[in-house]
Amino acid sequence: MNPTQSEIQNLPHLIREMLAQIGEDPEREGLLKTPQRVAKALKELTSGYQVDIDQLINGALFKVDYSEMVLVKDISLYSLCEHHLLPFFGKAHVAYIPDKYIVGLSKIPKIVHAFAKRLQVQERLTQQIAETLNDKLKPLGVGVIIEARHLCMEMRGAENEHSPTITSAMLGAFRQDARTRQEFLTLIHS
């Protein structure tokens, strides 16, 4: 799904055409460089398509005799809704219970960002993070909760401000053991 160089170079032209289609004058001073700026921003906001998760982890799996919960909370995330190309943003809380292996802590926010920098829906984003950690670590369980605000819901459509969407993915012990799930929820809110 990687775009060709000519497709990338065509983005400013398409954005200029879009400006004209909505009734703007792409030649007015304030809009002259907008097509290039928007193209650059879109490439950055969708850079997750170019991330290879195995290269991102880069062998940062360590054999450790530890089987208690590991939680990285309040990971900031920014993504684009695939339905309207409007931002949604918030925080991810990611936990796992190791079964032989832990991952370098910095890799968890990097995994969140790799999937967030794609056109997304929050539900799939939540599941992708959980399934990736489950697949790479083979832990006893994984829990992911994302709390986000969606500008597609706040600026248009429902026009409902300050109503965050919360999604969760619970795998293994987080799904099967109510005490583990409750510990995760308690730690997030502490």
Secondary structure as the mmCIF struct_conf table of DSSP 4:
data_model
#
loop_
_struct_conf.conf_type_id
_struct_conf.id
_struct_conf.beg_label_comp_id
_struct_conf.beg_label_asym_id
_struct_conf.beg_label_seq_id
_struct_conf.end_label_comp_id
_struct_conf.end_label_asym_id
_struct_conf.end_label_seq_id
HELX_LH_PP_P HELX_LH_PP_P1 ASN A 2 THR A 4
HELX_RH_AL_P HELX_RH_AL_P1 GLN A 5 GLN A 21
TURN_TY1_P TURN_TY1_P1 ILE A 22 GLY A 23
TURN_TY1_P TURN_TY1_P2 PRO A 26 GLU A 27
BEND BEND1 ARG A 28 ARG A 28
HELX_RH_3T_P HELX_RH_3T_P1 GLU A 29 LEU A 31
TURN_TY1_P TURN_TY1_P3 LEU A 32 LYS A 33
HELX_RH_AL_P HELX_RH_AL_P2 THR A 34 LEU A 45
TURN_TY1_P TURN_TY1_P4 THR A 46 THR A 46
HELX_RH_3T_P HELX_RH_3T_P2 SER A 47 GLN A 50
HELX_RH_AL_P HELX_RH_AL_P3 ILE A 53 ILE A 57
TURN_TY1_P TURN_TY1_P5 ASN A 58 GLY A 59
STRN STRN1 LEU A 61 LYS A 63
BEND BEND2 GLU A 68 GLU A 68
STRN STRN2 VAL A 70 CYS A 81
TURN_TY1_P TURN_TY1_P6 GLU A 82 HIS A 84
STRN STRN3 PRO A 87 ILE A 97
BEND BEND3 ASP A 99 LYS A 100
STRN STRN4 TYR A 101 VAL A 103
TURN_TY1_P TURN_TY1_P7 LEU A 105 SER A 106
HELX_RH_AL_P HELX_RH_AL_P4 LYS A 107 ALA A 116
BEND BEND4 LYS A 117 ARG A 118
STRN STRN5 LEU A 119 GLN A 120
HELX_RH_AL_P HELX_RH_AL_P5 GLN A 122 LEU A 137
BEND BEND5 LEU A 140 LEU A 140
STRN STRN6 GLY A 141 HIS A 150
HELX_RH_AL_P HELX_RH_AL_P6 LEU A 151 GLU A 154
TURN_TY1_P TURN_TY1_P8 MET A 155 MET A 155
BEND BEND6 ARG A 156 ARG A 156
TURN_TY1_P TURN_TY1_P9 GLY A 157 ALA A 158
TURN_TY1_P TURN_TY1_P10 GLU A 161 HIS A 162
STRN STRN7 THR A 165 GLY A 172
HELX_RH_AL_P HELX_RH_AL_P7 ALA A 173 GLN A 176
HELX_RH_AL_P HELX_RH_AL_P8 ALA A 178 ILE A 188
TURN_TY1_P TURN_TY1_P11 HIS A 189 HIS A 189
#
